[in-house]
Amino acid sequence: RQLCNSPVLMKDGDFANESVKLDFIDEIMEEVAPNHKILLFSSYTSMLKLIADRIGKCGIGYVYLDGKMNQEQRQSAVGTFQNDDVCRVFLISLKAGGTGLNLTAADYVYILDPWWNPAAEAQAIDRCYRIGQDKHVMAYKIVCRDSVEERILELQEGKKRVAEAIILHETNLMKSMSKEELLKLFE
């Protein structure tokens, strides 16, 4: 998964600083950032730091959040992103940004590396679907073709199908229960 993001993230070896995903981030900064606020999620703080270097060189304002930040630092980053028009990008660790954030200033969300659990990604995307959101939100997953990332998407789809089957089964179960049986569930 790290190799899909950037070969530089690999600990063994001296790799060139070339990355399709980082090149795509450059395109996003050029085409999307001037008119939109963006959330960029990654499972790897090392990837977020590479991105921070890239967008910093472009002169685009950003804030950063990872799991090592305390509550005051988190609130400061959120406040800056929400209220400062110069701040166009919020770089967020997927695990640190999954809960407790209200980021309605964003209207673009990018998941840079798919996670095994589709619910974790959904929670991240939901950061900008909050009360007060008045913009249409676009959410994207950036996936390397013919890689482990495509296999992760297949696993996610399988998990969704299983969850939907369970919910469908439970719905049918509820329809088949009598009123008395249903009321006993709440005793």
Buried (B, 14 or more C-beta within 10 A) or exposed (E): BBBBBBBBBEEEEEEEEEBEBBEBBBEBBEEBBEEBBBBBBBBBBBBBBBBBEBBEEBEBBBBBBBEEBEEEBBEBBBEBBBEEEEBBBBBBBBBBBBEEBBBBBBBBBBBBBBBEBBEBBBBBBBBBBEEEBEEEBEBEBBBBEEEEBBEBEEBBEEBEEEEEEEEEEEEEEEEEEEEEEEEEEEE
